[in-house]
Amino acid sequence: MDAQLLRAVQTGDVQSVDELVRTVPGDVLAGDEGSRLLRAAAFAGHADVVSTLLDAGVDPTRAWGEGIDPVSWAADHGASAVLEELLSSDLSPWRKQVPQSMERAALEIARAWLYLDPELELRRRLGALQDESAVVECEQIPVTDWGLHTTRIRLTLADGRQAEVQTAHRAVVTYLEDRLDLPVSRDELLARALFHADPQSCDWSASQAVLWEGPDSDSEETFRWAAGLVGHPSVDTRRFAAQVLHNLSFYKRPFKAQALEVLRPRLRAEEDPVALNSVIGAFAEYTSRGDLTDILPHARHSDPEIRRRVAGELVVAIGEPPQVPYYPDPPLIPFDTPPNVVATLIELTSDVDGRTRANALLTLAGSGIDSPAVRNLMTAHLTDDYRDARLEAAAGLALREDPHGLEVLRQIDTDAGHGTQAGWRVDSVRRILAHRATERRKS
């Protein structure tokens, strides 16, 4: 096995893996060598490397040396992100397909963990039930780039033997049941999410995904179920129900009027910032250019996450900003923006929290709100100590064809580099301006 490639796999260096794996013959990758690389990536928890190896032709069904196949290993280990990559061949048809029989076997393996104490099971496997010298480590580890995490439990004996497991078996079970079209009640999905009661956990996320990505025929019933729980005495239940309502608001809105009726009183009554964040997001989505007066008081909420949410959601009151080339609408959409919305946005551009300022400036940047006062405000923020606030101020001025804004935007682009969020934003503004110039020439 190439030592450099193995090292890149173990350290999670996706770019090097992608480059080096191209030099390995296909028949080698499909055999034992590929399996060893896949095993190394899975054991290290690098789901993105697993993805790269599968794309290169590594076989996800080939058993490892100890006789266990990768899918069963991931299910047993609670490695939900790795498991999802192993089974994503239906989305990537050039990968080798995993048979349903293997998925069903993995489901039974993961289900067994729902009734076990993880530490006791690790002790049993190592034959150390009564070993008081065993060291137990519990560590929260990331599993995705967008913030999801799980807990890893590792047991180490005095003789150096180790066993470990991730506590995401409920996510694994939920994911596999969904793939196999096995019915599960909403209450059971809620119970799985609340087992660890962590909105950023894999278990919580998996239950949410099944509920809001389900068939349209179920969406109204899911809405009624969540609406009935959004005022529940348990704060964790309220958080989960509010997030379901928020997720449903993006695509499934036949119950818009009922949703606003449910959410409006929650805007006043909800005291938990996490639940309130979802309530505000759902209310704004269901309102859809309606009256957002009810969310304006939260622009002064003590939690910066709430103020950030308000700053971002007020885009609903002024019209969506253009997203050239994806949605080539003209920039600066004319819209009759209520004065209280404008005043709130301007207030939020001076917030003590940098992300809140940036969100407010982003909302203003693509809006039809233009006046000397707004331009002066954006000019003042070109020296903001928060980089994204400077970026959005420059973008807003550039979209209003202010030469100073364009100059600052170019400088930010130079400093940020290609492939960054700032670089993407600069590119977006450039495309909008190019589209505008094209339309002018046509007319």
Phi, psi and omega in degrees: 000136179296120185295323181293319179293316180298318179297319178296321178297314184292330181268355178079024179278086187298318182298315180293321178300315181298321181286314185288326184291339178292340181272357182264130179302147183301320182291333177288316179296326181282352182254211186296323180299315178297321179297321179293322176295317180297319178299317180297318180294318180294315180297327179279349178080022182265086182297328180292327176289321175305315180300315180297318180294319179296320178297331181278352176115006177293141186272115181283353181258354185283127183293147175277179187303324182275007174092352180269140179275159184302320182294315178295321178300313181298320179295318180292322184279349184073021183274080189296319181294319177296316180300315181298322176295318181298330184258011184270019180294337177290336175268342179232084189297346178282350177275160177289135181287144175261126182293151180299329179300324178289323178294318180294321177296320179296322179299316180295323178297313182292321180300323181300328181290340182295342183247015183245152167274118187303316181295316179298322179294320177296320177297318180298318182294330180266000182066040186229041182299325183253012184278102182284346180276351180297138180260127180250125178243130175242124184222133175281128183234144177285147177236349177220164178285345183258021167105354179289146180215171175215178177252133176255127176252125181236130179248126181237127179267166182299331180276006176094349179293145183226155169213145180214161180206150172260148187266042182249029182294330177294323175295319179297314179299314181299316180297314182291320177301319180295318178297323183269006179057039177267128184291143175214139185286156176298322179296324178291319177298320176297315181300321179295319179295323184276355180301315174258345176051047180234110182299344178259009180276158178297322182298313180299312183298319181296319178295318178300315183300317180295322183289318184267346177262004181293175181298149181303329182296338181263350190295321181292321177293322176296320177300312181297321179298312181292321179299327179287346182251353188291344176249020184299148178299330180282124181295324180294321177295319179297319179300315182294313182296319179296323178292322176300313180298321178295314180299319179296332185292341184289324186229335190242101188233030178292346183250033184305311183297316179295323181297314180296325178294325179283319189281327185303311178294331179292331176299327180273328190265333188289125181257341180278125183298325182293312178295318181298322178304314179291323179298315179298314180299316180295316181300315181296318180295315181291331180293314176051076181067021175268202183278116180256020181306326184295337181267348185299321179302335182282358174294346178246021179296150182290336181270123181298332178298325179289317179296323176297318180299313180300314181301320180285320185286341180293351173300332179298329183277349184238356182102143181293138175290155181291150181230055178298138006268004186287317177230086189284059173280155177295145178289170179056061182297122177295134180201140182281085185281126178301140182303325181292331176290315179300315180298321180293317179299316180297320177298318182290338176290348177252015182296153179290339181270125184298318181297324178295316178301316181297318179297318179295318179291325175299315180297318178292324187303315184266009184271174174270010181278115182214125178199164176304325181294319179293319180294321177296322178298314180295321178299319179298328182274001174293344176247019179302143180284355177256121188303315183293331176292318175300318181301312183289327175296316178295320178297317180298318178290320179298319179293340174262014175059038174274122185297326180294321178298317178297321180295314179294322180298318179296322180293319177298320179298317180297317182288324186284318181087166183289143174089359179267167177298320178296318178298321177297318181295317179298316179297321179298315179296319179299319179294321178298315180294322178294320178297318179299316181296322178298315180296324178295318179297324179296324183275000000 
